Amino acid sequence: MMKNVKLDSFDIAILNAIQRNNQESCNALGDRIGLSASAVRRRIKQLHEQGVIAQDVSIIDSSDVGVKLVVNVSFGQESVEIYQAFDHHVANIAEIKQAYHVSGETDYVLIVQGPDLSWYEEWSKATLMALPYVKRFSSQVVWSCKKFDTSVAL
Protein backbone atom coordinates (compact mmCIF):
# COMPACT_ATOMS: atom_id res chain seq x y z
CA MET A 1 0.00 0.00 0.00
CA MET A 2 2.94 2.32 0.60
CA LYS A 3 3.65 2.64 -3.15
CA ASN A 4 0.61 4.89 -3.57
CA VAL A 5 1.39 7.09 -0.57
CA LYS A 6 3.31 10.33 -0.96
CA LEU A 7 5.64 10.91 1.98
CA ASP A 8 7.09 14.33 2.69
CA SER A 9 10.24 15.04 4.68
CA PHE A 10 8.29 15.25 7.97
CA ASP A 11 6.65 11.86 7.36
CA ILE A 12 10.04 10.33 6.61
CA ALA A 13 11.58 11.91 9.73
CA ILE A 14 8.70 10.59 11.86
CA LEU A 15 8.95 7.10 10.35
CA ASN A 16 12.72 6.95 10.78
CA ALA A 17 12.36 8.00 14.43
CA ILE A 18 9.52 5.65 15.40
CA GLN A 19 11.21 2.67 13.73
CA ARG A 20 13.96 3.07 16.31
CA ASN A 21 11.75 3.97 19.29
CA ASN A 22 7.99 4.28 18.99
CA GLN A 23 7.75 5.18 22.68
CA GLU A 24 9.31 8.63 22.19
CA SER A 25 6.75 11.28 23.06
CA CYS A 26 5.13 13.29 20.30
CA ASN A 27 6.39 16.42 22.09
CA ALA A 28 10.02 15.29 22.00
CA LEU A 29 9.76 14.04 18.42
CA GLY A 30 8.02 17.22 17.29
CA ASP A 31 10.67 19.40 18.94
CA ARG A 32 13.38 17.42 17.17
CA ILE A 33 11.88 17.59 13.68
CA GLY A 34 10.15 20.97 13.85
CA LEU A 35 6.46 20.06 14.24
CA SER A 36 3.94 20.44 17.04
CA ALA A 37 3.04 17.39 19.09
CA SER A 38 -0.50 17.45 17.67
CA ALA A 39 0.86 17.51 14.09
CA VAL A 40 3.09 14.50 14.89
CA ARG A 41 0.12 12.60 16.39
CA ARG A 42 -2.07 13.46 13.38
CA ARG A 43 0.60 12.32 10.91
CA ILE A 44 1.22 9.05 12.79
CA LYS A 45 -2.53 8.35 12.81
CA GLN A 46 -2.70 9.05 9.05
CA LEU A 47 0.33 6.81 8.38
CA HIS A 48 -1.48 4.00 10.23
CA GLU A 49 -4.68 4.59 8.25
CA GLN A 50 -2.76 4.57 4.95
CA GLY A 51 -1.12 1.27 5.83
CA VAL A 52 2.40 2.73 5.86
CA ILE A 53 2.71 1.71 9.51
CA ALA A 54 1.63 -1.93 9.55
CA GLN A 55 1.76 -2.48 13.31
CA ASP A 56 3.29 -1.31 16.55
CA VAL A 57 5.17 -4.00 18.46
CA SER A 58 7.73 -4.49 21.19
CA ILE A 59 10.65 -6.67 20.13
CA ILE A 60 11.66 -9.14 22.81
CA ASP A 61 15.20 -10.47 23.11
CA SER A 62 14.83 -14.12 22.15
CA SER A 63 18.50 -15.06 22.38
CA ASP A 64 18.00 -17.14 25.52
CA VAL A 65 14.67 -18.69 24.53
CA GLY A 66 14.96 -22.11 22.89
CA VAL A 67 16.52 -22.65 19.50
CA LYS A 68 16.22 -20.58 16.33
CA LEU A 69 16.70 -22.14 12.90
CA VAL A 70 16.95 -20.92 9.34
CA VAL A 71 15.13 -23.45 7.16
CA ASN A 72 15.45 -23.57 3.37
CA VAL A 73 12.52 -25.31 1.68
CA SER A 74 12.52 -26.57 -1.92
CA PHE A 75 9.54 -27.92 -3.83
CA GLY A 76 9.59 -30.87 -6.23
CA GLN A 77 7.15 -29.10 -8.54
CA GLU A 78 6.19 -25.49 -8.92
CA SER A 79 2.78 -24.01 -9.51
CA VAL A 80 0.72 -21.11 -8.30
CA GLU A 81 -1.47 -23.57 -6.40
CA ILE A 82 1.52 -25.09 -4.57
CA TYR A 83 2.83 -21.67 -3.56
CA GLN A 84 -0.63 -20.64 -2.36
CA ALA A 85 -1.02 -23.91 -0.44
CA PHE A 86 2.35 -23.42 1.26
CA ASP A 87 1.58 -19.77 2.07
CA HIS A 88 -1.68 -20.88 3.66
CA HIS A 89 0.06 -23.75 5.50
CA VAL A 90 2.72 -21.57 7.16
CA ALA A 91 0.51 -18.54 7.85
CA ASN A 92 -0.79 -19.71 11.21
CA ILE A 93 2.08 -21.84 12.49
CA ALA A 94 3.29 -19.97 15.56
CA GLU A 95 6.80 -21.44 15.47
CA ILE A 96 7.42 -19.98 12.00
CA LYS A 97 8.40 -16.41 12.83
CA GLN A 98 9.22 -15.31 9.29
CA ALA A 99 8.61 -16.81 5.86
CA TYR A 100 10.19 -15.53 2.64
CA HIS A 101 9.42 -16.68 -0.90
CA VAL A 102 12.81 -16.38 -2.60
CA SER A 103 14.47 -16.88 -5.95
CA GLY A 104 17.12 -19.49 -6.69
CA GLU A 105 17.34 -23.17 -5.79
CA THR A 106 15.41 -22.66 -2.57
CA ASP A 107 11.74 -21.73 -2.83
CA TYR A 108 11.22 -20.48 0.73
CA VAL A 109 13.35 -19.44 3.67
CA LEU A 110 11.73 -19.83 7.07
CA ILE A 111 12.85 -18.54 10.44
CA VAL A 112 11.65 -21.07 13.03
CA GLN A 113 11.86 -20.88 16.81
CA GLY A 114 11.12 -23.65 19.29
CA PRO A 115 12.25 -25.13 22.58
CA ASP A 116 15.09 -27.43 21.45
CA LEU A 117 16.49 -29.57 18.63
CA SER A 118 14.60 -32.72 19.58
CA TRP A 119 11.39 -30.70 19.33
CA TYR A 120 12.51 -29.44 15.91
CA GLU A 121 13.05 -32.98 14.62
CA GLU A 122 9.45 -33.93 15.44
CA TRP A 123 8.06 -30.58 14.36
CA SER A 124 9.79 -30.69 10.95
CA LYS A 125 8.46 -34.20 10.30
CA ALA A 126 4.90 -33.13 11.04
CA THR A 127 5.08 -29.68 9.47
CA LEU A 128 7.39 -30.01 6.45
CA MET A 129 8.00 -33.68 5.63
CA ALA A 130 4.26 -34.33 5.64
CA LEU A 131 3.72 -32.00 2.67
CA PRO A 132 3.82 -33.96 -0.61
CA TYR A 133 5.20 -31.04 -2.64
CA VAL A 134 8.21 -30.42 -0.36
CA LYS A 135 11.14 -32.05 -2.13
CA ARG A 136 13.76 -31.15 0.42
CA PHE A 137 14.55 -28.82 3.27
CA SER A 138 17.77 -27.96 5.03
CA SER A 139 18.22 -26.31 8.39
CA GLN A 140 20.86 -24.18 10.00
CA VAL A 141 20.95 -23.62 13.75
CA VAL A 142 21.41 -19.97 14.71
CA TRP A 143 24.22 -19.86 17.29
CA SER A 144 23.92 -16.15 17.96
CA CYS A 145 22.53 -12.99 16.38
CA LYS A 146 25.13 -10.46 15.31
CA LYS A 147 22.70 -7.95 13.82
CA PHE A 148 18.91 -7.61 13.92
CA ASP A 149 17.34 -4.51 12.43
CA THR A 150 13.65 -4.20 11.65
CA SER A 151 13.83 -0.71 10.18
CA VAL A 152 13.06 0.06 6.54
CA ALA A 153 15.30 2.54 4.72
CA LEU A 154 13.22 5.49 3.50
C-alpha positions as CSV (number, residue, x, y, z in Angstrom):
1,M,0.0,0.0,0.0
2,M,2.9,2.3,0.6
3,K,3.7,2.6,-3.2
4,N,0.6,4.9,-3.6
5,V,1.4,7.1,-0.6
6,K,3.3,10.3,-1.0
7,L,5.6,10.9,2.0
8,D,7.1,14.3,2.7
9,S,10.2,15.0,4.7
10,F,8.3,15.3,8.0
11,D,6.6,11.9,7.4
12,I,10.0,10.3,6.6
13,A,11.6,11.9,9.7
14,I,8.7,10.6,11.9
15,L,8.9,7.1,10.3
16,N,12.7,6.9,10.8
17,A,12.4,8.0,14.4
18,I,9.5,5.7,15.4
19,Q,11.2,2.7,13.7
20,R,14.0,3.1,16.3
21,N,11.8,4.0,19.3
22,N,8.0,4.3,19.0
23,Q,7.8,5.2,22.7
24,E,9.3,8.6,22.2
25,S,6.7,11.3,23.1
26,C,5.1,13.3,20.3
27,N,6.4,16.4,22.1
28,A,10.0,15.3,22.0
29,L,9.8,14.0,18.4
30,G,8.0,17.2,17.3
31,D,10.7,19.4,18.9
32,R,13.4,17.4,17.2
33,I,11.9,17.6,13.7
34,G,10.1,21.0,13.8
35,L,6.5,20.1,14.2
36,S,3.9,20.4,17.0
37,A,3.0,17.4,19.1
38,S,-0.5,17.5,17.7
39,A,0.9,17.5,14.1
40,V,3.1,14.5,14.9
41,R,0.1,12.6,16.4
42,R,-2.1,13.5,13.4
43,R,0.6,12.3,10.9
44,I,1.2,9.0,12.8
45,K,-2.5,8.4,12.8
46,Q,-2.7,9.0,9.1
47,L,0.3,6.8,8.4
48,H,-1.5,4.0,10.2
49,E,-4.7,4.6,8.3
50,Q,-2.8,4.6,4.9
51,G,-1.1,1.3,5.8
52,V,2.4,2.7,5.9
53,I,2.7,1.7,9.5
54,A,1.6,-1.9,9.5
55,Q,1.8,-2.5,13.3
56,D,3.3,-1.3,16.6
57,V,5.2,-4.0,18.5
58,S,7.7,-4.5,21.2
59,I,10.7,-6.7,20.1
60,I,11.7,-9.1,22.8
61,D,15.2,-10.5,23.1
62,S,14.8,-14.1,22.1
63,S,18.5,-15.1,22.4
64,D,18.0,-17.1,25.5
65,V,14.7,-18.7,24.5
66,G,15.0,-22.1,22.9
67,V,16.5,-22.7,19.5
68,K,16.2,-20.6,16.3
69,L,16.7,-22.1,12.9
70,V,16.9,-20.9,9.3
71,V,15.1,-23.5,7.2
72,N,15.5,-23.6,3.4
73,V,12.5,-25.3,1.7
74,S,12.5,-26.6,-1.9
75,F,9.5,-27.9,-3.8
76,G,9.6,-30.9,-6.2
77,Q,7.2,-29.1,-8.5
78,E,6.2,-25.5,-8.9
79,S,2.8,-24.0,-9.5
80,V,0.7,-21.1,-8.3
81,E,-1.5,-23.6,-6.4
82,I,1.5,-25.1,-4.6
83,Y,2.8,-21.7,-3.6
84,Q,-0.6,-20.6,-2.4
85,A,-1.0,-23.9,-0.4
86,F,2.3,-23.4,1.3
87,D,1.6,-19.8,2.1
88,H,-1.7,-20.9,3.7
89,H,0.1,-23.7,5.5
90,V,2.7,-21.6,7.2
91,A,0.5,-18.5,7.8
92,N,-0.8,-19.7,11.2
93,I,2.1,-21.8,12.5
94,A,3.3,-20.0,15.6
95,E,6.8,-21.4,15.5
96,I,7.4,-20.0,12.0
97,K,8.4,-16.4,12.8
98,Q,9.2,-15.3,9.3
99,A,8.6,-16.8,5.9
100,Y,10.2,-15.5,2.6
101,H,9.4,-16.7,-0.9
102,V,12.8,-16.4,-2.6
103,S,14.5,-16.9,-6.0
104,G,17.1,-19.5,-6.7
105,E,17.3,-23.2,-5.8
106,T,15.4,-22.7,-2.6
107,D,11.7,-21.7,-2.8
108,Y,11.2,-20.5,0.7
109,V,13.4,-19.4,3.7
110,L,11.7,-19.8,7.1
111,I,12.8,-18.5,10.4
112,V,11.6,-21.1,13.0
113,Q,11.9,-20.9,16.8
114,G,11.1,-23.7,19.3
115,P,12.3,-25.1,22.6
116,D,15.1,-27.4,21.4
117,L,16.5,-29.6,18.6
118,S,14.6,-32.7,19.6
119,W,11.4,-30.7,19.3
120,Y,12.5,-29.4,15.9
121,E,13.0,-33.0,14.6
122,E,9.5,-33.9,15.4
123,W,8.1,-30.6,14.4
124,S,9.8,-30.7,11.0
125,K,8.5,-34.2,10.3
126,A,4.9,-33.1,11.0
127,T,5.1,-29.7,9.5
128,L,7.4,-30.0,6.4
129,M,8.0,-33.7,5.6
130,A,4.3,-34.3,5.6
131,L,3.7,-32.0,2.7
132,P,3.8,-34.0,-0.6
133,Y,5.2,-31.0,-2.6
134,V,8.2,-30.4,-0.4
135,K,11.1,-32.1,-2.1
136,R,13.8,-31.2,0.4
137,F,14.6,-28.8,3.3
138,S,17.8,-28.0,5.0
139,S,18.2,-26.3,8.4
140,Q,20.9,-24.2,10.0
141,V,21.0,-23.6,13.7
142,V,21.4,-20.0,14.7
143,W,24.2,-19.9,17.3
144,S,23.9,-16.1,18.0
145,C,22.5,-13.0,16.4
146,K,25.1,-10.5,15.3
147,K,22.7,-7.9,13.8
148,F,18.9,-7.6,13.9
149,D,17.3,-4.5,12.4
150,T,13.7,-4.2,11.6
151,S,13.8,-0.7,10.2
152,V,13.1,0.1,6.5
153,A,15.3,2.5,4.7
154,L,13.2,5.5,3.5
